[in-house]
Amino acid sequence: MSNIENIFLDRRKKEQDLKLTYSKYIFNSHLIMFLIIVLGAALINYSKWIAVASQFELYSVFIAATIAFSYYLASNKIKTYIKEADSVFLLPLEKYYKKIGAKTVMSLTTTHIIAVIIFYFATKPITSIIGSINKLGICLLLMIIILNNLLKYFQVIHYTELVWVKIIQFIVIFIQILVVFIVNTYILIFDMIGVVALAYCTFYIFKNATNKASLEDQEKFVVKWNEAAEYDKHRMENYLKFVNMFVDVPLSGVKVARRKYFDILLPKLTKENFTKENSFKYYYYRVFLRQENTIYLALRLMLLAVLVIFSFKNTYVSAIAIVSYSYLTIIQLVPLYKQMSNNIWHSILPIDESIKVGSFKKMLSNVTLITTLLLTIIAICLSNFEIVNISITVGALVVANIIAKVFIEKVK
């Protein structure tokens, strides 16, 4: 038994070390300082909004936050740490996996309880106005969280994931959180119905996960090794894809789905796209929008810039945000050329290197111009329509594109 525990303990430690390594690159001193400033600005605006918000606005924001938080609790994946080869090498030790599974459920439950505490303090300014704390509701919420994680575990390890069960889990958690903060007869009725539905889901999963043909020397619940391994592989793929928006990670073997919703941004496919001068221009746009996570890198930085602009609503701060966005985006997009040049498709067509470089530079210039222009429009709309403010913001747009141009010229 100790052998299988040591195996999974070692896997857990290796994954934690990997995530810690990537976190050091992502949360560097510059980003931490930036996030602290953004958090301070958000808290200031949050306190000001609380003072003037109407009851309808308070309820709307709280319900929206509850929906998002309920989705997190219902969709957060468990960490099985099971690999494909385990179905062969760990099969004789299958009956000892339940102790590891119990630790997995406890770990996820602890994480969710901490998240509930954070959610409580984050929404307390709103809930102290619109409602009061229901202590019995808190106990029921903790029980539902534990039951929710047990259902996840049994579906992944012993049965199969069911969409309708996930939907019920989400609805029950959402209603239960409302019960904790808002006392209402109708909500309590729906809460009781939800608890009964969740109890039925538990009974259904346990009943169908039971190995009816098991012998005396077999476990009542058989581990679905292959399905659990695929589940955990998909979990790590999602994590690596997210981290790849910040730093380069090894994505070999990771499935990257084509993003059809970005097709509208691609140039219209015509015979002109395959001429000598335009061929790589079209390929670079495809890579930027489909195959790499670079577009999410730009969107992420844009979102942070918009958050700063919206929080401060100051022309000078907006100008700094636009210029900073341009600098941070372009220094991370410029190395993309060497990364793409290592792919075999980059060398198939007999095209001069100067045409490839020129097409890449033009693509980066267009991306920078469009995104900084959008930020400029947002900054102008959020500020007073005065000539001085507009001039400063437009000046920041010009400076941002000049900086981008300087770095783009370094592509060779």
N, C-alpha and C positions, 0 to 999 in steps of 0.2 A: 504493500500500500504506500509506503514511504517513497518508493521509486516514482510512481505516477504523480505524487504530490510534488516531488522535486522537479520533475519534468515541466509541469505547468507553472510552478513557482519561477523556474528559470525563464520560461517564455514570457511570463508577466514582467519580470525584471528587465529583460531585453527590450520589450516594447516600451516600458517606462523610460529606459535610458535613451531609446530612439526619439521619443517624444520630447524628452528634456533637451536633447541636442538640437532638435529643430526649433524648440521654443527659444533657445538662446539666440538663434539667428533671427527669429521673427520679432521677439520682444526685446529689441536692442534699446540702448539708452535714448536714442532719438524718438523711437516710436512710443516708448513709455512716457517721455516728457510730453509728446504730442497728445497722447491719450489722457494724461492728467489734466492738460489744459482744456481739452474737449469736455472731459467729465465735469470740471469746475464750471465751465460755461453752461453745460446742460443742467446742472444742479441749480444754478442761479436762475435760469429761465424757467425751470420746473417750479421753484418756489414762487416766482412772480406769477406764473400761470395759475397755480393753486389759489392764490389770493383773489383772482378775478374770474375764475372759471364758474360756469353755471352748473346746476345739478345734472343736466343732460350731458354736458361735456365730461363731467367727472365720471358718470356712469359709462359713457361711451369709451373713454380711455381705459377704464378699469376692465371692462368686458373684453376689449381688444387685447389688453395685456394678458388677461386670463386665458383667452383663446390661444395666444402664442405660447404661453407657459404650459398649458395643457397638452398642446401638440408636442412640445419638447419632452414632457414626461412620458407620453404615450409612444413616441417614435424613437426615443433614445435606445440604441442597440446594446445588448449585453455582450460582454467580452468572454467568448468561450475558449479562445486560444487553441482551438482544435485545428490540426493540419490534415492534409489529405492522406498522408501515410499512417495516421493513427488508426484507421479502420483495419489495418493489418497488424501493426506492431503493438497497439494498446488494447486490442480486442480481448485478450485474456484477463486484462485488468479492468474490464468494463464496470464491474459491480462496485469498484472503488471510486468511480467518477462522481457519484452523488455527493460526496463530501466536498469535492472541488466545486461542484455546481452550487452547493449551499453557500460557499464563500463568495462565488460570483454574484449571487442574488443579494447577499449582504452588502457587498461592495457597491453595487449599483443603487441599492436602497439608501445607503449612507450618502452617496452623491446626491440623490434626489431630495433627501431631507435637508441637506445643506442648501440646495437650490430653493426649497420652499422657504427656508429662513431668510435667504436673500430677497426672494420675491415679497415676503411679508414686510421687510423693512423698506423695500423700494416703493411699495404701494401704500404704506401706512399713512402718508399725508392725505391720500384720497379716501382710504377706508375709514379713517377716523372721522371723516365728514359724512360719508354716505351710509355707514353702518357700524357694527360693533363685532367683536370677536366672539365666536361660538366655540367654547371649549370642547363640547361634545363633537362638533364638526371637525375640529383639529384631530381628535382621536380617530374618527372615521376616515379622515383623509390619509393619515399614516397607514391605517389598515388597508385602504384601497391601493396605496402606493406599493405596499408589500405584495398584495395580491396581484397587482398589475405586473410586477417584476417576475413573480412566480409563473404567471401565465406566459410571459415572454420566454422564460427559461424552458418550460415544458413544450411550448410550440417549436422552439428552435432545436432542442436536444432530443425530444422524444416523439414529436408529432410533426406538424407542418404549420407554417404561418398562414393564418386566415384573415382575409381583409375585413370581414364583418366583425370579427373579434376586435381588431384594432380600432374600428369605428366606435364600437361600444365602449372600449377602454377610454378613448378620447372623450366621449360624451359624458361618461360617469365622472372622470377626473374633473372636467370642466364644471359640471353641476356641483360637485362636492366642494370645489374651491369657492364657488359662489355662496354655498351654504355657510362656509367658515366666516365670511365677511358680511353677508347680506341675509337677514332673517326675513323670509317671505314664505307664506303658506304654500303657494303654487310651486316654488322652487323646492321646498321640502318634499312635496308629493312626487315631483320628477326625480328627486334624489332617491327616494325609496324605490321607485320603479327601476332606476339605474342600478342600484345595489342588487336588486333581484336579478336583473339581466346579467350583471357581472358574475353573480353566483351561478347562474345557469351556464355561462361561458366556462367557468372553472370546472363545473361538473362535466360538461361536454368534452373539454380537452382531456381531463383526467380519464374519463371513460374510454375515449378513442385512442389515447396513448398507451393504454394497458396492453401488454403482450398476452393475449388470451391463450396462445399456444405455448406459453413458456413452460419449461419443465421445472422440477424442484431445484435444480442447481443454477437456474437462470434468474435474472432480475425481472421484477414485475414490469418495469419500464426499460425498454431497450433503447440504447443510445443510437441515434441516427447519425453515424460518423460522417458520412459523405455530405449530407445536407448541412450539418453543423459546420463542417470545414468550409463549404462554399459560402455560408453565411458570414463566417469570421473573415474570410478572404475579401468579401464584398465590403465589410466594415472597414478593413484596413485600406482598401482601395479608395473609399470615400475620404478617409483621413489624409492619404497621400495626395489626392487631387486637391484638397483644400490647402494643404501646406505648400503645394506646388505653385499656388498663387503668390506666395511670398518668397520662397527660395526654390532652387533646383533640387528635385528629389528623383531617385531612380524609379521611373515609371514603366520599366520593361515588364511586360506581361499584364499590365493594368489595362482594363478595357475602358476606352474613352468613347462615349457615344457621340455621334454626330449631332450637332446642335441645329436642328431644323429651324428653330425660331430666329436664328441669325441670318437665314438665307436671304431675307429681304434686304439686308445690308450689302450683300455681294453685288458686284457689277453684273449687269445683264450679260448672260452667256451668248456671245456672238462669235463669228469667225475672226473678228478683230482681236479677240482675247488670245488667239493662238498665233498671231504674227510674231515676228522676231522681237520687235520692240515691246510688245505688251504681254507676252506669255508669262513672264515671271511676275509682272505686276499683278496679274490675276491669281497666280499661285500664292503669292505672299498674303493677299487678302483672305484667301481660303484658309491658309495656315493660321492667320491671326484670329479669324472668327470661328474656326471649327476644331482644328487639331491640337492647339495648344491652349493653356490657361491664361494666355497673355491678355485676352480681352477682359477677363475677370480681374486681373491685376489693375488694369486701367479703371474699370468700374468701381473697384474697391477704393482706390485712391480718390476717385471722383466723389464717391459717397462721403468719405471723410472730409473732403474739401467743402462739399455742400453743407455738411453738419457744422463745420466751423463758420461758414458764411451765415447760415441761418441762426446760429447761437449768438454771435456777436452783433450781426447787422451793422457792422462798422466798415466804412469804405476802405480804410487803410488795412484792416485785418483781412478783408476780402481780397485786396490786391496781393497781399503776402500769400494768402491761401492759393490763389491762382498761379502765381509764380512758383511756389513750392510744389504744387501739383505737377506742373510742367517739368520741373527739374527731377523730381522723384520718379515720375513715369518714364521719362526718356532715358535716364541712366539704367533703368531696368529693361527697357525694350531694345536698346542698342546691341547688347550681347546676343540677342535672338538671332542675328544674322549668322554668326559663327555656329550657333547651335543647329540652325537649319542647313548650313553648308555641309555639315557632317552626314546628312541624310543622303541616301543614294539618288533620290529623285532630283536633287539639286544639280547633279552632274550628268543626267541622262541627255538633256537637250544640248546641242552644240551652240551655246550662246556665250558671247563674250562676258567676261567677269564684270566689265564696266557697266553693261546693261543690267546685270543682276543687282549690282550695288546701287545703281541709279533708281531702279524700280523699288528697292527696299527703302531707300531714302525718301522717295516720294510717298510711299505708304505711311511711313512714320510721320512725315510732315503733315499729311492729311489727317491722321489720327489726332495729332497734337492740336492742330488748328480747330478741328470740329469740337473736341472735348473742352478746350479752353474757351472757345466761343460760347458753348453752352453754360459754362461756369460764369462767364462774364454777363450773360443775359440774366441768369439767376441772381447774381450780385446786384445788378442794376434794378431788377424788380423788387428786391428786398430793401433797397436804400431809397432815400429821397431823390426824386427826379430833379436833381440840380446839376448845373453844368459842371461844377467842380467835381462832384462825385462821379459823374459819368466819364469825365476826362481822366480821372485817376484810374478808374476801372478799365477803360479802354487802353490806357497806358500800360497797365499790368498785363493786358492781353498781348500787346506788342512785345513787351519785355519777355514774357513767357515763351513766345514763339521764336524770339531771337536766341534765347538760351537753348531752346530745343534745336535750333538750326546749328548752333555751335557744336553740340554733341553729336548730332546726326552726321555732320561732316567727318567725324572721326571713324565712321564705318568704312572699312576697307576689305 
